[in-house]
Structure formats: C-alpha cells, structure tokens
Amino acid sequence: MGALFDAIRGSISPHIDQPKVYYKLKRLKSKFDHAVPSAVVSRHEQRLRDLCKKVWGANFDLAPDAPEDEEDEEDEEERGRGTVPDAAAMLPVATEVLDAYWKTDGPALSGVSLEKGLSKLATEDARWIEAKWRRQLDAEVHSQIKRHDLAKEVYGLLLEAIKGLGP
C-alpha cells in the first residue's frame, strides 16, 4: 500500500493521507464486490466499474446496451438533492475544521462518521457550509492580523520607553 500511495501522492490533495486512501480503496472494493450492477449508471460510475474490473478482476459488466441517464442526474443536481460524492475533496475547510472538533468532542459523537455525515448533505447545502466556514476562517485570520499589528505597536512603544531611560 505504501508504494501505491507514494506513486499517487503528487496527484492528490495534500490533506489526504495514506489511511484515507486505503479506506477509500477498501470501500470501493467492498461496494463493487457486493453491489448488484444496475442498468442505469452515470459515466463516472461506469468508469469506476471498469477500473475495478482491471484492478480486482471481478465481473462488473453491465448489459451492453445500458442507456446513460445523464438527464436525471443533471435534474437532481439542479434541485440540489444530490449527495456530496467525496466530502473531504468537496469540503476541505469544513472537513478539516469539523475533524478537529470531532477529535476533541469524540465521546459525545461516538459512532458517527464525520465524512459519512458530510457526504449525505445535499450539494447546495454542502457549498453553503463550505462558504460559511471559509468566511469564518477569513475573519479569524483578519482578527489575528489586527492582534499582531497591535502587539507590534505596543512593542515599539516599549522600545522607545526603554531607549528614553538612558544608559
């Protein structure tokens, strides 16, 4: 697994570590080992099935004349009822901030998976949450900048006072 992760490390987000990649691959393998292929799948789903077939050699073929259901998928996304496919990728800020919160308040939230919960959000809700967290973090950074500027002024005044004391 380490060699695979080293090979793909440059093409994935920096916040994704080896255990996350391993977990994702494990979930994909389980999904395609146990899921019954339906006749209606998106292009993305079909590509995943083809890749799984290459990697694990299982039979994930669909009927050759299976129609692609792009219109239903687009309608669902327009209504905002779709789910976030990979919460960590689509919601990096919210995932990172809430992950830290999850770790500190873990006992109260035992048995609940942050990524699973975030992936169940509607796409529009997920975007709204991500934008709100980004604004919050931006406000915190600006507050820290003001705090540092104030500290710089105070240190400047202290230096002047010390110089004024003389030798």
C-alpha positions in Angstrom: 0.0 0.0 0.0 2.9 2.4 0.8 4.3 2.1 -2.8 0.9 2.8 -4.3 0.4 5.9 -2.0 3.9 7.2 -2.9 3.1 6.8 -6.6 -0.1 8.8 -6.4 0.8 11.3 -3.7 1.6 14.1 -6.2 -1.8 13.9 -7.9 -4.0 14.0 -4.8 -4.7 16.8 -2.3 -2.1 17.3 0.4 -4.6 16.7 3.2 -5.3 13.1 2.0 -3.0 10.7 3.9 -2.3 7.0 3.4 -5.0 5.7 5.8 -7.7 7.8 3.9 -6.5 6.3 0.5 -6.6 2.8 2.0 -10.0 3.3 3.5 -11.4 4.7 0.2 -10.0 1.7 -1.8 -11.4 -0.7 0.8 -14.9 0.9 0.5 -14.7 0.9 -3.3 -13.7 -2.8 -3.4 -16.5 -3.7 -1.0 -19.0 -1.7 -2.9 -18.2 -3.4 -6.2 -17.9 -6.8 -4.7 -21.3 -6.7 -3.0 -23.4 -4.2 -5.1 -25.6 -5.5 -7.8 -24.8 -3.6 -11.0 -27.9 -1.7 -12.2 -28.7 -0.9 -15.8 -28.8 2.8 -15.1 -25.4 4.3 -14.2 -23.6 7.5 -14.8 -20.5 7.8 -16.9 -18.5 8.2 -13.7 -19.9 5.0 -12.2 -19.2 3.1 -15.4 -15.6 4.3 -15.4 -15.3 3.2 -11.8 -16.6 -0.2 -12.6 -14.1 -0.6 -15.5 -11.2 0.4 -13.2 -12.4 -2.0 -10.5 -12.6 -4.8 -13.1 -9.0 -4.1 -14.1 -7.7 -3.9 -10.6 -9.6 -6.7 -8.9 -10.7 -8.8 -11.9 -14.3 -9.2 -10.8 -17.2 -9.2 -13.2 -18.7 -5.7 -13.0 -20.1 -5.6 -16.6 -23.4 -4.2 -17.4 -25.7 -5.0 -20.3 -24.0 -3.7 -23.4 -27.0 -1.5 -24.4 -27.4 0.1 -21.0 -28.7 3.7 -21.5 -26.9 6.5 -19.8 -29.1 8.5 -17.5 -27.4 11.9 -17.7 -30.6 14.0 -17.7 -31.9 12.6 -14.4 -28.6 13.2 -12.8 -28.5 16.8 -14.1 -32.0 17.4 -12.9 -31.2 16.0 -9.4 -28.1 18.3 -9.2 -30.2 21.3 -10.2 -32.7 20.6 -7.5 -29.8 20.4 -5.0 -30.8 16.9 -3.8 -27.7 15.1 -4.9 -25.2 14.0 -2.3 -21.6 15.1 -2.0 -19.6 12.3 -3.5 -16.4 12.8 -1.5 -16.8 15.1 1.4 -13.1 15.6 2.0 -12.5 16.7 -1.6 -15.5 18.9 -2.0 -15.5 20.4 1.6 -11.8 20.6 2.6 -12.2 23.5 5.0 -15.3 22.2 6.7 -13.8 18.7 6.9 -10.6 19.9 8.5 -12.3 22.2 11.0 -15.0 19.7 12.0 -12.5 16.9 12.1 -10.6 18.8 14.8 -13.9 19.4 16.6 -14.8 15.7 16.3 -11.5 14.7 17.9 -12.0 17.0 20.9 -15.6 16.1 21.4 -15.3 12.5 20.3 -17.1 10.8 23.2 -20.2 12.8 22.6 -20.2 11.8 19.0 -19.1 8.2 19.2 -20.3 6.0 16.3 -20.8 9.0 14.0 -18.6 9.3 11.0 -17.9 12.9 10.0 -17.1 12.1 6.4 -20.2 9.9 6.1 -22.4 12.6 7.5 -21.0 15.3 5.3 -21.4 13.1 2.2 -25.1 12.8 3.0 -25.6 16.6 2.7 -27.3 17.9 -0.4 -24.7 19.6 -2.8 -26.2 23.0 -2.3 -26.1 22.7 1.5 -22.5 21.5 1.3 -21.5 24.5 -0.7 -23.2 26.8 1.7 -21.5 25.2 4.7 -18.1 25.3 3.0 -18.5 29.0 2.1 -19.6 29.9 5.7 -16.6 28.1 7.2 -14.3 29.9 4.7 -15.7 33.3 5.8 -15.3 32.3 9.4 -11.7 31.4 9.0 -11.0 34.5 6.9 -12.5 36.6 9.7 -10.3 34.8 12.3 -7.2 35.5 10.2 -8.0 39.2 9.9 -8.6 39.3 13.7 -5.1 37.7 14.2 -3.5 40.2 11.9 -5.0 43.1 13.9 -3.8 41.5 17.1 -0.3 41.2 15.7 -0.3 44.8 14.5 -1.4 46.0 18.0 1.3 43.9 19.6 3.9 45.4 17.2 2.8 48.9 18.2 3.0 48.1 21.9 6.5 46.6 21.5 7.5 49.8 19.5 6.3 52.0 22.4 8.1 49.8 24.9 11.3 50.1 22.9 11.0 53.8 22.8 10.3 54.0 26.5 13.4 51.8 27.2 15.6 54.0 25.0 14.3 57.1 26.8 15.5 55.8 30.1 19.1 56.3 29.0 22.3 54.5 29.8 
